[in-house]
C-alpha cells in the first residue's frame, strides 16, 4: 500500500454538514470510519505479533526481565491505541447532532450513553434504538465495534469486561434490533 492509501476514497474527505442528506452523511462517515478500522487492523496485527514474539523468546518462563519487556511493550500498545481512540473521538465529534440516535431512545446513562454492566445485568429484552436512517445505525454499529476491538487490543487477557464495554455490546444489539431484515448482512 502507498503512504496515503486512505485518500483514494473521495468520501473520506467530504465534510458532513448539518444539512447533509442522511445517506450521503452515512456514506461519508463510513468512508472515514473505514480508515480508522484499517489502521486498527494494522495495530491489532502488530500487537499480536509482538506479544507472540515476546512469549516465544521467553520460552514460557516468566522472569523479571520478561515482565519488564512486557510492561514496556504494553505501554507502546496503549500509546498506539490511544492515538487511534483520539481519531475515533474526533470522528465522533465531527458528526452532525442528528447523526446520533434520536432523543426518545432508551439508554441507561446520561447523554444517550450505555452504562449498564453486562456482567451483572438482568435485561430480558433488547429495545431497538431509533435513527434518522438505518444506514446511520450501521455506521454507528461499526464505530462501536471499533471501540470494542480497541479494548481487546489493549487488554487481551481481561477475565471480565469493564461495565462500559458491556454497555457498548448492548448498544450494538439495540442497533441490530432496529435494522430492517434486508440489511442484516451489513452487520
N, C-alpha and C positions, 0 to 999 in steps of 0.2 A: 504494500500500500504506500502511496505517496503521502507526504507530510500533512497536507491539508485535505485529506480524503473526504471529510465531512462537509466540505463546501460544495461538493458535487450536487447535492440536492438543493435546488434553489429555495425550497420552502424552509430550509434550516436558517435562512437569513431574513425571512419575512417577519416583520414586527406584527404582533397580534393586537390589533386596535380594539378599543372598547365597542365599536360598532361593526366589527367584522362578522360576516355570516358564520354561523356555528360550524358548518362543515369545513370551511376554509381555516377557521381558528383551530379546529381539531387536527386537520392535516398539518398545519404549520407546527403546532405543539408536538405532534407525533414525530415529525422530522427532527425536532430539537431533542426530544427525549431519546430517540434512537441513537443520537450521537453520544449522549451520556451513557446509555446502555452498552454501546460498543466499547467505550472506554472502561466501563465496569467489567466487561468480559476480559479485557487485557489484564486488569488489576487482579481479577479472580485467578486467571491462569498463572500470573506471576507469583501471587501469594501461595498458591498450591504448590508450585514448583519449588519455591524457596523453603517452604515447610517440609516438603518431602526430602529435599537435598540435605537439610539440617538433620532430619531423623536418620537418614542413611549414613551420614558422616558420623553420627554419634554411636552407631551400631547398637542402638537401643539402650545405651547407658545414659542415665540422667545424672550428669555431673554438674559441678558449679560452673564450669566453662560452657557446657551445653545450655544451662539456664540463662547465663549472661548473653550468649549469642541469640537465644530465643527471645529474650526481652528486647534486645536491640532490633531484631527483625520485626517483632510485633509493633514496635514504635514506628518503624518505616511503613509497615502496612497501614497502621492507623493514620499516618500523615497522608498517604495516597488516597485513602478512602475519605478522609476529611476534605480534601480538595474536591473530590467528586461530590460529596454531600453539599459543599458550598455551591457547586454548579447546579445541582438539583434544586437547592433553595432559591437560587437566583432565577432559575427557570420558573419555579412556582410563583415567585413574586411578580414576574413579568406577565403572568396570565391575567386576563380581564376578570373582574369580580364575578361576573355571571358564569365564568367557566367552572366554578366550583358547584357542589350540589346546591339545590335550592334551599331557601331558608326554613322551609317546613319539614326538613329531614329529621329523622330520628338519629340522634347521636348521644354518646354517653359523656361527652365532655364539653368544655367551653369552645366557642368558635367553630363548632361543627367537627371537632377532632374526636376521634375514637379513643377512649381511655380505659375501656374495660379490660380486666385482666383475664385473658383467655385461659389461664391456668386455673382460675377459680370461678369462672362464670357459670351461671345456670341458664343461659339463654336457650330457649327451645325453638324459637322461630327467628329466622333472619329476615328482617324487614327491608325491602328494597329501597335504595336511595333514589332520588328524583333528579334528573338532569334536563337541561335545555334540549339536548340531543343525545342519542345513545352513543354516538361516536366520541363525544366528550367523556362519557363514562369509561369507554375503552381506554382512552388516553390516560385518564386518572388511574385506572387499574394498572396500567403499565408503569406509571410513576411510583405507585405504592409498591409494586413488585420489585422495582429497582431498590427502593428503600429496604425491603426485606432482604434482598441479596447483599446489600452493603452490610447489614447486621451479621449475616452469615460469614462474610469475609472477615469481618473484624473479630468475631467470636465463634469460630467453627466448632468449639467443644463445649459451648454453653449447655449445661444439663437442663436448664429451664429458661425459656424465653422471658425477656422483660415484659411487663404488662403492656407497654406501648406497642410492642411487636404483636401481641395478641389483638390489640385494638386495630392495627393495620390489617391483620388477617380478616377480622370481621368486616372491615371496610371493603376489602376486595370481594368478600362474599355478598355484601349488600349491593355492590356494583353488579356482580354477576347476576343477582336476582332481578335487577332492573332491566337487563338487556333482553331485546326480543330474541326469540328462539333461533331466528335465521342468522344471528351474528355470534352465537356461542363459540364458533370456531375461532374467533379472534382472540379469545381468552386463552 
